[in-house]
């Protein structure tokens, strides 16, 4: 009887151990979501990956800033109020052409990572603008931020509207990636 219990237990462990694991399911579990304040009304907002939270008061340390910047495409054109996510100047970041974080298989080469300055932003142009509906939708970009010597944070912009359809609230999905 004792051998039967051991045999049954071993068979159960074997079956569980042989269960297929989908790598994307594991990745999905590590995704986090952050929804900013309405940056048109209450911004800018400063975000820290390690805490997955933001504040409208600039803290001593932050990773991203959700903001509206004035962008003038040419000297004679009117200024455009452009929603962007600013990467902290102490960090470097890269833009990856991918529809989703799930589609990114590797960390970009070190030469792809750039520091931002106060005139250009890596996330500028993150959206498509529909002139008929006047709606913005995210382009297929994923951004990688070099957090420290051991990890990166990948994020994608998924929405610019709140639950009522009002513009100004940015939603990102993000995850840490170890080097």
C-alpha positions in Angstrom: 0.0 0.0 0.0 2.9 2.3 0.9 4.4 1.8 -2.6 1.1 2.6 -4.2 1.0 6.0 -2.4 4.6 6.8 -3.4 3.8 5.7 -7.0 0.7 7.9 -7.1 2.5 10.9 -5.7 5.4 10.4 -8.1 2.9 10.2 -11.1 1.2 13.4 -10.0 4.5 15.3 -9.7 5.6 14.0 -13.1 2.3 15.2 -14.7 2.5 18.6 -13.1 6.2 19.0 -14.1 5.5 18.1 -17.7 2.7 20.7 -18.1 3.5 23.1 -20.9 4.4 26.7 -19.9 3.7 29.5 -22.2 6.5 32.1 -22.0 4.0 34.9 -22.8 1.9 33.9 -19.8 4.9 34.4 -17.6 5.6 37.7 -19.1 2.0 38.8 -18.8 2.1 38.2 -15.0 5.0 40.6 -14.7 3.3 43.4 -16.5 2.2 46.3 -14.4 -0.2 49.2 -15.3 0.1 52.8 -14.3 -2.5 55.5 -15.1 -1.4 59.1 -14.8 -3.4 62.1 -13.5 -5.0 64.3 -16.1 -1.8 65.9 -17.2 -3.7 68.7 -19.1 -5.4 69.7 -15.8 -3.2 68.4 -13.0 0.2 67.6 -14.5 3.0 67.2 -14.7 3.2 63.9 -12.8 6.5 62.2 -11.8 6.5 58.4 -11.8 8.9 55.9 -10.2 9.0 52.3 -11.5 10.2 50.8 -8.2 7.0 52.1 -6.5 4.7 52.0 -9.4 3.2 55.3 -8.4 3.3 59.0 -9.3 3.1 62.3 -7.7 2.5 65.9 -9.0 5.2 67.2 -6.6 8.7 66.6 -8.0 10.4 64.0 -5.7 14.2 63.8 -5.3 14.2 60.7 -7.5 11.9 59.8 -10.4 12.1 57.8 -13.7 9.4 59.3 -15.9 7.5 62.5 -16.1 4.1 62.7 -17.8 3.8 66.2 -19.2 2.5 68.5 -21.9 5.2 70.4 -23.7 5.0 73.2 -26.3 6.2 72.0 -29.7 6.6 74.3 -32.6 7.2 72.3 -35.8 8.5 75.4 -37.7 9.2 79.0 -36.9 5.9 80.3 -38.5 3.7 77.5 -37.2 1.7 77.8 -34.0 2.9 76.0 -30.9 1.3 72.5 -30.3 0.6 71.3 -26.9 2.2 67.9 -27.2 1.7 65.1 -24.6 5.0 63.3 -23.8 6.6 61.1 -21.3 10.0 62.6 -20.3 12.7 60.2 -19.3 14.8 61.5 -16.3 18.0 63.1 -17.6 20.1 60.9 -15.3 18.9 57.8 -17.3 19.2 56.7 -20.9 16.4 55.2 -23.0 15.8 53.6 -26.4 12.7 53.3 -28.6 11.8 49.9 -30.0 9.5 49.4 -33.0 7.2 46.8 -31.6 3.4 46.5 -31.2 3.6 45.3 -27.6 6.1 44.5 -24.8 5.2 40.9 -25.6 6.8 41.3 -29.0 10.2 42.4 -27.6 12.6 39.6 -27.3 15.9 41.4 -26.6 17.3 44.4 -25.0 18.5 47.0 -27.5 22.2 47.5 -28.1 23.9 50.0 -25.8 24.4 52.4 -28.8 20.6 52.7 -29.1 20.2 54.2 -25.7 20.2 58.0 -25.6 19.9 60.7 -22.9 17.1 63.2 -23.3 17.6 67.0 -23.3 15.1 69.8 -22.8 14.4 70.3 -26.5 13.7 66.7 -27.8 12.0 63.8 -26.1 12.3 60.2 -27.0 8.5 59.7 -26.7 7.6 62.7 -28.9 5.5 61.4 -31.7 4.3 58.4 -29.8 0.7 58.8 -31.2 -1.2 58.7 -34.4 -3.7 61.6 -34.8 -7.0 61.0 -36.6 -8.0 64.3 -38.1 -11.6 63.2 -38.6 -12.3 62.1 -35.0 -9.6 64.2 -33.4 -8.5 61.1 -31.4 -5.0 60.0 -30.6 -4.0 56.4 -30.6 -0.6 54.9 -29.6 1.9 54.0 -32.3 3.6 50.6 -32.1 6.5 51.6 -29.9 8.0 50.1 -26.7 10.5 52.2 -24.7 13.4 50.7 -22.7 14.8 52.7 -19.8 18.2 51.8 -18.4 17.3 51.8 -14.6 20.7 50.7 -13.2 23.5 48.3 -13.8 21.2 45.3 -13.3 17.9 46.1 -14.9 15.8 47.9 -17.5 12.2 49.0 -17.5 10.2 48.4 -20.7 7.0 50.4 -21.1 4.4 51.0 -23.7 1.8 53.7 -23.9 -1.6 52.1 -24.2 -4.1 55.0 -23.9 -4.4 58.8 -23.6 -8.1 58.9 -22.5 -9.8 58.3 -19.1 -12.8 56.0 -18.6 -15.1 58.8 -19.8 -13.2 59.4 -23.0 -11.5 62.7 -21.9 -8.0 63.2 -23.1 -5.0 63.9 -20.9 -4.8 60.7 -18.8 -1.9 58.5 -20.0 -1.9 54.8 -19.3 1.3 52.7 -19.6 2.0 49.0 -19.2 5.5 48.2 -18.0 7.8 45.6 -16.6 11.3 45.2 -15.3 13.8 43.2 -17.5 17.0 41.9 -15.9 20.3 42.4 -17.8 
